[in-house]
C-alpha cells in the first residue's frame, strides 16, 4: 500500500478566453472496450489515430467524450484535474450528455490557452476522473479511477 499522496488541482471555473462558438475544438475520446478477450482502455485525438495526447496549437476548446457502457465522469471529483497549478492555461469546465438514470455525465469541455513562447512538447499532466459502472444500471456500484494522459502545449513541431 502506498502512502504517497498528490494534490489534484481543479480547473478555474471563471476562466473565459472569449472564444467564438466556431473556435477550434480538440476532440479527445476515451474508450473502454474488449480487445482480444481482454479489457482495454484506449484514448486518442479523434481523427489522429496514433495521437495519444491532447495537442494545443491555438486558444481552443477541448472536448473529452467517454465511450462505453461502463465509463462515466466521476461524481466525487471534478472530471478534469491537473497535477500542477495550471489555472492560467485551462478552465471553464462544462459537463454534457447527462445520463439521468445513473446521475453521471459522458462529455466534458474546457478551454485551453495556447502556451505562446513555450518550449515545443511542453507537457502538462492532467487527470480524467471517472467512475466505472459495476453491476447493472438498475443496481449500480461504482469504482473510481483516474486516467492519466498529457496535454502538450505547445505540441511537438509535427504531430
C-alpha positions in Angstrom: 0.0 0.0 0.0 1.3 3.4 -1.0 1.2 6.3 1.5 2.1 8.8 -1.2 -0.5 11.5 -1.9 -0.6 14.2 -4.5 -2.7 17.2 -4.9 -5.3 17.5 -7.6 -6.0 21.0 -8.8 -9.4 21.8 -10.3 -9.8 23.9 -13.4 -10.6 27.6 -12.9 -14.4 27.9 -13.1 -14.3 31.6 -14.2 -11.8 31.0 -17.0 -13.0 32.6 -20.2 -10.9 33.1 -23.3 -13.8 34.7 -25.1 -13.7 32.0 -27.8 -16.3 32.2 -30.6 -18.8 29.3 -31.0 -16.8 28.1 -34.0 -13.5 28.1 -32.2 -11.1 25.2 -32.7 -12.3 22.1 -30.9 -9.8 19.4 -30.0 -11.9 16.2 -29.7 -10.4 13.6 -27.4 -12.1 10.2 -26.9 -11.6 7.7 -24.1 -12.9 4.2 -24.8 -13.3 1.2 -22.6 -13.6 -1.9 -24.7 -12.8 -5.6 -25.1 -9.9 -6.3 -27.4 -8.7 -9.9 -27.9 -10.8 -11.0 -25.0 -9.1 -8.5 -22.6 -10.5 -5.2 -21.2 -8.7 -2.3 -22.9 -8.6 1.4 -22.2 -7.8 3.4 -25.2 -7.6 7.2 -25.7 -6.8 9.3 -28.8 -7.5 12.6 -30.5 -10.4 11.9 -32.9 -9.1 11.9 -36.5 -5.5 11.4 -35.4 -5.5 7.7 -34.6 -1.9 7.5 -33.3 -2.0 10.7 -31.2 -2.4 9.8 -27.5 -2.0 13.2 -26.0 -4.0 16.4 -26.5 -2.2 19.0 -28.7 -2.9 22.6 -28.1 -1.9 24.6 -31.2 -4.0 27.7 -30.6 -6.5 29.0 -28.0 -9.1 26.3 -28.2 -11.8 24.2 -26.6 -11.1 20.6 -25.6 -13.9 18.1 -25.7 -13.5 14.8 -23.9 -16.0 12.0 -24.6 -16.2 8.7 -22.7 -17.2 5.8 -24.9 -18.5 2.5 -23.4 -21.5 1.5 -21.3 -19.4 1.4 -18.1 -17.4 4.6 -18.2 -18.8 7.9 -16.8 -17.2 11.1 -15.3 -16.7 11.0 -11.6 -19.4 12.2 -9.3 -17.0 12.6 -6.3 -14.2 14.5 -8.2 -14.1 17.2 -10.9 -14.0 15.4 -14.2 -10.7 17.1 -15.1 -8.0 17.9 -12.6 -4.3 18.8 -13.0 -1.2 17.7 -11.1 0.2 21.2 -11.2 -1.4 24.6 -10.7 -2.2 25.3 -14.3 -5.2 27.6 -13.9 -3.6 30.3 -16.2 -3.9 27.7 -19.1 -7.1 25.7 -18.6 -10.5 26.3 -17.2 -14.2 26.8 -17.8 -15.1 23.1 -17.3 -18.6 22.3 -18.7 -20.5 19.0 -18.5 -22.7 17.5 -21.2 -24.6 14.3 -22.2 -26.2 13.6 -18.8 -27.5 10.1 -18.0 -30.4 10.8 -15.7 -30.8 7.2 -14.5 -27.2 6.9 -13.4 -26.7 10.6 -12.5 -23.4 10.8 -14.4 -22.0 12.6 -17.4 -20.3 11.3 -20.6 -18.8 14.5 -22.1 -16.9 17.5 -20.7 -15.4 20.6 -22.4 -12.9 23.1 -21.2 -10.9 26.0 -22.7 -7.2 25.9 -23.2 -4.9 28.9 -23.7 -2.1 28.3 -26.1 1.4 28.4 -24.5 2.9 31.1 -26.7 6.6 31.1 -26.4 6.7 27.8 -24.5 9.1 25.0 -25.5 7.8 22.6 -28.1 6.4 19.5 -26.5 5.8 21.1 -23.1 3.8 18.5 -21.1 1.0 19.5 -18.7 0.0 16.4 -16.8 -3.7 16.1 -16.0 -6.2 13.6 -14.8 -9.5 12.4 -16.2 -11.5 11.3 -13.2 -14.1 8.6 -14.0 -16.5 6.2 -12.3 -16.6 2.6 -13.7 -20.0 1.1 -13.5 -20.1 -2.3 -11.9 -23.3 -4.3 -11.6 -26.3 -3.2 -13.7 -28.0 0.1 -14.5 -30.8 -1.0 -12.1 -28.3 -1.9 -9.3 -25.2 0.2 -10.0 -22.0 0.0 -8.0 -19.1 2.4 -8.8 -15.3 2.1 -8.8 -13.5 5.4 -9.1 -10.5 5.6 -11.5 -8.1 8.2 -12.7 -6.9 8.2 -16.3 -3.6 10.0 -16.9 -2.9 11.4 -20.4 -0.9 14.5 -21.1 -1.7 17.8 -22.8 1.2 19.1 -24.9 1.1 22.9 -25.0 2.7 23.7 -27.4 2.9 20.3 -29.0 6.0 18.9 -30.8 6.8 20.6 -34.1 4.9 17.9 -36.1 2.0 16.0 -34.6 
